[in-house]
Amino acid sequence: MGKFILGMAVAVAILVLGVIGSALLGFLPVNANSPPGKMESQIMMSALDNSVERHAPRTNNPVPPTDENLIEGMKIYTMNCAGCHGGLDRQTAPLGNSLYPPPPNLITDPDDDPEWHIFYVIRNGVRYSGMPAWDKALSDADMWKVTAFVARIEKLSPAVQDYWKKSSGAASAAAPEEKEHHDHH
């Protein structure tokens, strides 16, 4: 039994060293313009989620989700986030397909993480992904406003939805609830 366990440990060590060696010798692709493999994507998303779970404080959003704050969050999102994560017009982000890993389109595929999780990612960024840490460029209040907007994209009040439509053009960017409603007819 001891030889079996030793054999398994040696096999795992050889596998790990093989992957590290392959990476260091340049055999693993590092280009950003090819899609990642399914296993790589799953591992990296799990690593990201688990890291945020471990390190992010479970802080409640101190900015109330008023229409004014959500509209302000929408404006900040449009100026700083839409280029990678999708604009209010529901079109693909200009840089979205150029980054590796590709950033999620937060307009067409809203984030379902809790606000503390979203805030932590906005504030601290994601290493090796193109997602910058915004703590040097935005105030905590502004990051919380963006967080509130992103967390509520699918359940915005009529006033915020109206602002969204006026900001992006009513024909191409029905707010999420309206778009869903129209898609079912």
Secondary structure by P-SEA (a helix, b strand, c coil): caaaaaaaaaaaaaaaaaaaaaaaaccccccccccccaaaaaaaaaaaaaaaaaccccccccccccaaaaaaaaaaaaacccccccccccccccccccccccccccccccccccaaaaaaaaaccccccccccccccccaaaaaaaaaaaaccccccaaaaaaaaaaccccccccaaaaaaaaac
